[in-house]
Amino acid sequence: MSHVVNGIELETDNEGYLLEPDYGDEVVRVIAAAEGITLTDAHWKVVNYLRDEYREHGHTPNFRNLLKGVAALMPGTDSKELYDLFPAGPAKQGAKVAGLPQPLGKGGY
């Protein structure tokens, strides 16, 4: 499986996660469409948060830490809202849509 972004084929693992991170906005649009997600401003905030965490730590946060971090950016955000954005699991599907490699363990650190 792979994603084609701007005519370039990006390699993925068997579950559709990029093997190497890609921080371009178009990759988010392509993967979100493949996942059946219509992007909103809230999606972009989560995507940018996950990308920042990946850049800083080399991996993405688990769900609990993701919820804490996103709640700081978007006060009042709860787990239901994150699952509304990424129904297959905010930590894992969020990382996939963000153009990041598959999270460690059960969704990161």
C-alpha positions in Angstrom: 0.0 0.0 0.0 1.1 3.5 -0.7 -0.2 7.1 -0.9 0.4 9.2 -4.0 0.9 12.9 -3.1 1.6 15.4 -5.8 2.6 12.6 -8.2 5.1 11.1 -5.7 4.4 7.6 -4.2 5.0 7.5 -0.5 5.7 4.1 1.0 3.6 2.8 3.9 3.5 -0.2 6.1 0.7 -2.8 5.9 -1.7 -0.6 7.9 -1.2 2.5 5.8 1.2 4.5 8.0 4.0 6.3 6.3 7.4 4.7 6.8 9.0 8.2 7.0 7.2 11.3 8.3 5.9 13.8 5.8 5.0 17.3 7.1 3.3 18.6 4.0 -0.3 19.7 4.1 -1.3 17.8 1.0 -0.3 14.5 2.6 -2.8 15.1 5.4 -5.5 15.8 2.8 -4.7 12.6 0.8 -4.6 10.3 3.9 -7.7 11.9 5.5 -9.6 11.3 2.3 -8.4 7.6 2.2 -9.6 7.3 5.8 -13.0 8.9 5.0 -12.3 12.0 7.1 -13.4 15.4 6.1 -10.9 17.8 7.7 -12.0 20.6 10.0 -10.0 23.2 11.9 -10.1 20.9 14.9 -8.5 18.1 12.8 -5.7 20.4 11.8 -5.1 21.4 15.4 -4.7 17.7 16.4 -2.5 17.0 13.4 -0.2 19.9 14.1 0.0 18.9 17.8 0.9 15.4 16.8 3.5 16.6 14.4 5.1 18.9 17.0 5.2 16.0 19.5 6.8 13.7 16.9 9.4 16.3 16.0 10.3 17.0 19.7 10.2 13.4 21.0 10.6 11.2 18.0 7.2 9.6 18.5 3.6 10.5 19.2 1.8 10.5 22.6 -0.5 7.8 23.8 -4.2 8.6 24.0 -4.1 9.9 27.6 -1.2 12.3 26.9 -2.8 13.3 23.5 -6.0 14.2 25.4 -4.1 16.4 27.9 -2.1 18.1 25.2 -5.1 18.8 22.9 -7.2 20.0 25.9 -4.5 22.6 26.6 -4.8 23.8 23.0 -8.6 23.5 22.8 -10.0 23.9 26.3 -13.0 21.7 27.0 -12.0 19.0 24.6 -12.8 15.5 25.8 -12.2 12.0 24.7 -15.6 11.9 22.8 -14.7 14.9 20.7 -11.3 13.3 19.8 -13.1 10.1 18.8 -15.6 12.1 16.7 -12.6 13.5 14.9 -10.7 10.2 14.5 -13.2 7.4 15.0 -10.6 4.6 14.5 -8.7 5.9 17.5 -7.3 9.4 18.0 -3.8 8.4 18.9 -3.3 5.9 16.0 -5.6 7.3 13.3 -4.5 10.8 14.2 -0.9 9.9 13.6 -1.7 8.2 10.3 -3.6 11.3 9.0 -0.8 13.6 10.3 1.6 11.7 7.9 3.6 10.1 10.7 4.9 6.6 11.1 2.9 4.1 13.1 2.9 4.9 16.9 4.9 2.8 19.3 3.1 0.2 21.4 -0.5 1.2 22.1 -0.3 4.6 20.6 3.0 6.2 21.7 4.6 7.2 25.0 
